[in-house]
Amino acid sequence: MLIDEFKRCYGKSTGALSLYDHVIGSTVIAKAVLDKFGGVYPDYPKSKKDMLIFATFTHDLGKLDTDFQAMLCAVIAGKPMPPKRVKHEASTLDYVDLLENGQGEVYNVLNDELHYVVDSKIDLEMALAFAVSHHGLFYMAYEATVNYGNQWLIRREWTTRPSREIKRITLVDLLFMYHPFGGLVMISDLIHSFCHEKGIDYRYVLENSDSYKGLIDSLICKADELEATLNRSDPRGNRSLASLLRLLLGEIK
């Protein structure tokens, strides 16, 4: 069901790219980055690599949102954007059941398409947190609600902490927990989107970097071009991309 939905829906307006083709393309890049630069960190746990690969494949879960699909369909058809415009990350939690039920499907795709075997237990809350935060705008907060008990919600204001909040998972938390590859989902998504828009092979980007830090530095140098390219297909896309990429660098050496 999950994979069928990914194949049915659009992921990018350029070329009417399916959501499946975008997420599998992004995941191919994530694996290539780990294969090329992961050897510098021989003690990096396989369980974290599994999580990053799984999270990259599921990072655009919120694009299944019907309002977001309507936006893409309008751009593809050359029609005016609908009045209701949404950020797809904010719809991620609407598809928790679909993700839970489709977890095995994802494992099969990763094995069949990438020859990558996930042999660790996947934390679906972490996968959702990567999906929610992969553009640097939102985070997940676990809050006590009056009518629905304790539940995960999507929030945007990092600098506030409501009294009802019990815990949160932000992009910064993920950067620490999965250091140095905590930004891999974002980077893989960015590279695939850019290469698709420009019609170039992602391997060209990787070949011109001799380290993981160098890869991020190269993206920072192209930040304005990256942002302009991405915003053509998603007018509500990234802002201040260079600053966000500098955040990913952290203490990467």
Secondary structure, DSSP 8 states (H G I E B T S, - for coil): -HHHHHHHSEEETGGGEEHHHHHHHHHHHHHHHHHHHGGG-TTS-HHHHHHHHHHHHTTTGGGG-HHHHHHHHHHHHT----S----GGGGGGGGHHHHHHTHHHHHHHHHHHH-----S---HHHHHHHHHHTTSS-EEEEEEETTTEEEEEEE--TT---TTEEEEE-HHHHHHHTTTSTTHHHHHHHHHHHHHHHT--HHHHHHT-SSHHHHHHHHHHTHHHHHHHHHHH-TT--SSHHHHHHHHHTT--
